[in-house]
């Protein structure tokens, strides 16, 4: 069976340039799960 590359989970993270938002985005990206991550930085 072919492996799907389409993300099966999505998350929007605001404040991802530093602090809690940054660490949340990094943890999700490193989790080895198939996430679609949208970050908002300012």
N, CA, C and O atoms as CSV, one atom per row, in Angstrom:
chain,resi,resn,atom,element,x,y,z
A,1,UNK,N,N,0.846,-1.170,0.000
A,1,UNK,CA,C,0.000,0.000,0.000
A,1,UNK,C,C,0.897,1.241,0.000
A,1,UNK,O,O,1.855,1.298,0.771
A,2,UNK,N,N,0.604,2.243,-0.855
A,2,UNK,CA,C,1.429,3.448,-0.897
A,2,UNK,C,C,1.300,4.270,0.384
A,2,UNK,O,O,0.244,4.302,1.015
A,3,UNK,N,N,2.374,4.920,0.745
A,3,UNK,CA,C,2.381,5.782,1.920
A,3,UNK,C,C,1.882,7.162,1.515
A,3,UNK,O,O,2.369,7.742,0.544
A,4,UNK,N,N,0.930,7.676,2.245
A,4,UNK,CA,C,0.382,9.003,1.956
A,4,UNK,C,C,1.314,10.077,2.490
A,4,UNK,O,O,1.797,9.982,3.618
A,5,UNK,N,N,1.568,11.100,1.682
A,5,UNK,CA,C,2.378,12.223,2.148
A,5,UNK,C,C,1.500,13.401,2.530
A,5,UNK,O,O,2.006,14.442,2.952
A,6,UNK,N,N,0.187,13.248,2.388
A,6,UNK,CA,C,-0.735,14.311,2.749
A,6,UNK,C,C,-0.859,14.368,4.267
A,6,UNK,O,O,-1.110,13.347,4.907
A,7,UNK,N,N,-0.684,15.563,4.853
A,7,UNK,CA,C,-0.818,15.668,6.313
A,7,UNK,C,C,-2.200,15.258,6.781
A,7,UNK,O,O,-3.200,15.555,6.127
A,8,UNK,N,N,-2.256,14.572,7.920
A,8,UNK,CA,C,-3.540,14.162,8.457
A,8,UNK,C,C,-3.938,14.999,9.671
A,8,UNK,O,O,-5.010,14.806,10.244
A,9,UNK,N,N,-3.069,15.928,10.057
A,9,UNK,CA,C,-3.363,16.826,11.180
A,9,UNK,C,C,-2.893,18.224,10.795
A,9,UNK,O,O,-1.890,18.382,10.100
A,10,UNK,N,N,-3.623,19.232,11.251
A,10,UNK,CA,C,-3.250,20.619,10.979
A,10,UNK,C,C,-3.252,21.407,12.278
A,10,UNK,O,O,-4.013,21.113,13.200
A,11,UNK,N,N,-2.383,22.420,12.339
A,11,UNK,CA,C,-2.321,23.289,13.509
A,11,UNK,C,C,-1.909,24.679,13.045
A,11,UNK,O,O,-1.094,24.819,12.133
A,12,UNK,N,N,-2.471,25.700,13.671
A,12,UNK,CA,C,-2.073,27.081,13.443
A,12,UNK,C,C,-1.469,27.581,14.745
A,12,UNK,O,O,-2.105,27.519,15.797
A,13,UNK,N,N,-0.240,28.077,14.671
A,13,UNK,CA,C,0.452,28.559,15.857
A,13,UNK,C,C,0.776,30.033,15.654
A,13,UNK,O,O,1.438,30.401,14.684
A,14,UNK,N,N,0.308,30.877,16.574
A,14,UNK,CA,C,0.642,32.295,16.517
A,14,UNK,C,C,1.795,32.558,17.482
A,14,UNK,O,O,1.969,31.836,18.463
A,15,UNK,N,N,2.571,33.586,17.198
A,15,UNK,CA,C,3.703,33.911,18.060
A,15,UNK,C,C,4.811,32.889,17.964
A,15,UNK,O,O,5.483,32.607,18.956
A,16,UNK,N,N,5.013,32.326,16.780
A,16,UNK,CA,C,5.973,31.234,16.628
A,16,UNK,C,C,7.410,31.706,16.429
A,16,UNK,O,O,8.287,30.894,16.135
A,17,UNK,N,N,7.663,32.999,16.583
A,17,UNK,CA,C,9.033,33.487,16.397
A,17,UNK,C,C,9.879,33.336,17.660
A,17,UNK,O,O,11.107,33.363,17.590
A,18,UNK,N,N,9.225,33.177,18.822
A,18,UNK,CA,C,9.992,32.975,20.055
A,18,UNK,C,C,9.066,32.471,21.160
A,18,UNK,O,O,7.851,32.396,20.977
A,19,UNK,N,N,9.632,32.138,22.272
A,19,UNK,CA,C,8.867,31.736,23.441
A,19,UNK,C,C,8.058,30.465,23.249
A,19,UNK,O,O,8.486,29.526,22.578
A,20,UNK,N,N,6.876,30.457,23.856
A,20,UNK,CA,C,6.022,29.268,23.856
A,20,UNK,C,C,5.608,28.853,22.451
A,20,UNK,O,O,5.625,27.665,22.129
A,21,UNK,N,N,5.236,29.818,21.608
A,21,UNK,CA,C,4.840,29.498,20.241
A,21,UNK,C,C,5.953,28.816,19.472
A,21,UNK,O,O,5.714,27.843,18.757
A,22,UNK,N,N,7.169,29.322,19.614
A,22,UNK,CA,C,8.333,28.732,18.938
A,22,UNK,C,C,8.557,27.300,19.405
A,22,UNK,O,O,8.759,26.401,18.589
A,23,UNK,N,N,8.523,27.089,20.703
A,23,UNK,CA,C,8.793,25.755,21.240
A,23,UNK,C,C,7.681,24.764,20.883
A,23,UNK,O,O,7.950,23.584,20.660
A,24,UNK,N,N,6.453,25.234,20.830
A,24,UNK,CA,C,5.349,24.361,20.394
A,24,UNK,C,C,5.530,23.953,18.937
A,24,UNK,O,O,5.380,22.781,18.593
A,25,UNK,N,N,5.855,24.922,18.081
A,25,UNK,CA,C,6.065,24.617,16.661
A,25,UNK,C,C,7.218,23.636,16.484
A,25,UNK,O,O,7.114,22.693,15.700
A,26,UNK,N,N,8.308,23.850,17.200
A,26,UNK,CA,C,9.468,22.960,17.104
A,26,UNK,C,C,9.127,21.551,17.580
A,26,UNK,O,O,9.517,20.571,16.946
A,27,UNK,N,N,8.406,21.446,18.683
A,27,UNK,CA,C,8.050,20.128,19.219
A,27,UNK,C,C,7.141,19.367,18.261
A,27,UNK,O,O,7.312,18.164,18.063
A,28,UNK,N,N,6.184,20.060,17.671
A,28,UNK,CA,C,5.282,19.399,16.723
A,28,UNK,C,C,6.053,18.968,15.479
A,28,UNK,O,O,5.857,17.860,14.980
A,29,UNK,N,N,6.931,19.840,14.974
A,29,UNK,CA,C,7.708,19.516,13.777
A,29,UNK,C,C,8.627,18.316,14.007
A,29,UNK,O,O,8.857,17.526,13.091
A,30,UNK,N,N,9.146,18.177,15.216
A,30,UNK,CA,C,10.065,17.079,15.538
A,30,UNK,C,C,9.351,15.805,15.979
A,30,UNK,O,O,10.012,14.808,16.269
A,31,UNK,N,N,8.032,15.813,16.037
A,31,UNK,CA,C,7.283,14.692,16.604
A,31,UNK,C,C,7.187,13.470,15.686
A,31,UNK,O,O,6.644,12.443,16.093
A,32,UNK,N,N,7.702,13.563,14.459
A,32,UNK,CA,C,7.652,12.460,13.499
A,32,UNK,C,C,6.229,12.042,13.151
A,32,UNK,O,O,5.986,10.889,12.795
A,33,UNK,N,N,5.303,12.965,13.254
A,33,UNK,CA,C,3.934,12.722,12.818
A,33,UNK,C,C,3.683,13.593,11.596
A,33,UNK,O,O,4.436,14.529,11.328
A,34,UNK,N,N,2.659,13.293,10.882
A,34,UNK,CA,C,2.378,13.957,9.615
A,34,UNK,C,C,1.516,15.197,9.838
A,34,UNK,O,O,0.300,15.146,9.653
A,35,UNK,N,N,2.145,16.327,10.239
A,35,UNK,CA,C,1.450,17.571,10.553
A,35,UNK,C,C,1.596,18.580,9.424
A,35,UNK,O,O,2.622,18.618,8.744
A,36,UNK,N,N,0.577,19.386,9.231
A,36,UNK,CA,C,0.628,20.587,8.398
A,36,UNK,C,C,0.651,21.739,9.388
A,36,UNK,O,O,-0.347,21.999,10.059
A,37,UNK,N,N,1.791,22.440,9.487
A,37,UNK,CA,C,1.955,23.493,10.484
A,37,UNK,C,C,1.921,24.846,9.806
A,37,UNK,O,O,2.697,25.112,8.888
A,38,UNK,N,N,1.015,25.703,10.263
A,38,UNK,CA,C,0.944,27.087,9.791
A,38,UNK,C,C,1.366,27.961,10.952
A,38,UNK,O,O,0.761,27.928,12.024
A,39,UNK,N,N,2.427,28.757,10.726
A,39,UNK,CA,C,2.899,29.619,11.817
A,39,UNK,C,C,2.696,31.076,11.447
A,39,UNK,O,O,2.777,31.456,10.279
A,40,UNK,N,N,2.433,31.876,12.456
A,40,UNK,CA,C,2.295,33.313,12.290
A,40,UNK,C,C,3.342,33.981,13.185
A,40,UNK,O,O,3.375,33.767,14.397
A,41,UNK,N,N,4.185,34.785,12.567
A,41,UNK,CA,C,5.230,35.468,13.320
A,41,UNK,C,C,5.088,36.966,13.116
A,41,UNK,O,O,4.500,37.424,12.137
A,42,UNK,N,N,5.629,37.707,14.043
A,42,UNK,CA,C,5.595,39.161,13.887
A,42,UNK,C,C,6.929,39.762,14.243
A,42,UNK,O,O,7.096,40.980,14.174
